[in-house]
């Protein structure tokens, strides 16, 4: 196991659980960064120019995982301390993570593969070749879905790694979400999202959204889409595709997550996360992060943000 030598964690001294119950300040301006290098882990490797470039973060029920796309590794963090407990080699340029049961799935953009790792010890359980440029992952309760950015397709996989089908989508599918019945795909270069039938990949409808749609989330009631170049967030009703609202957030909104009551949106261009009320679309608060955040995850207690430009992780974890 090897630690990521360029990754740091940013500690924001505010408890997410407390924040859910109390009004929040407009912005937290003082951040503390702690290097994620553990003396208990051997095999240090030289830092790469430009840093690790974390673009994805996920919670496995016990630990937080971060994908370092320029180090071709995934790093596991202790959710209570932010300390790295291991780093594991994967394919070339890992950009998406998804936990399913006791496994972590990794999309390797330039290897054209997805890998299945055991969350217990990082052991590789399977490596599967999919389409060109896999960069988004979703789970429909039975199957894994992979968005292939460069081949304009999505792949459907069994959890043993068998590829069950490949289906056409719009231009440059980036990310995916499952609403309990249908699959939603972000078509980044078509400024749209497509709704697919999981049984056969048939496109049920395609809906126009903002400019450069990037992230997508189903919160149990609505589909939410970040529009990177429009600095906005689109809300869609899943059963008929009606656009319910468009809300202004920060510059370059990318990944998003929900803590149950609110949404958290990573604004890549403004190096912030916006916290939004799910019921009204109103901005609750905005927090400073490391440079160029791309992804957000919620671990049941705290928010974790992968900062691509800063090669760091920001979190609401108390010191």
Secondary structure, DSSP 8 states (H G I E B T S, - for coil): ----TT-EEEE-SS-HHHHHHS---S-----EEEE---TTS-------TT---EEEEEE-SSEEEEEETTTTEEEEEETTT--EEEEEE-SSSEEEEEEETTEEEEEETTTTEEEEEETTT--EEEEEE-STTEEEEEE-SS-EEEEETTTTEEEEE-TTS-EEEEEE-SSSEEEEEE-SSEEEEEETTTTEEEEEETTT--EEEEEE-STTEEEEEE-SS-EEEEETTTTEEEEE-TTT--EEEEEE-STTEEEEEE-SSEEEEEETTTTEEEEEETTT--EEEEEE-STTEEEEEE-SS-EEEEETTTTEEEE----
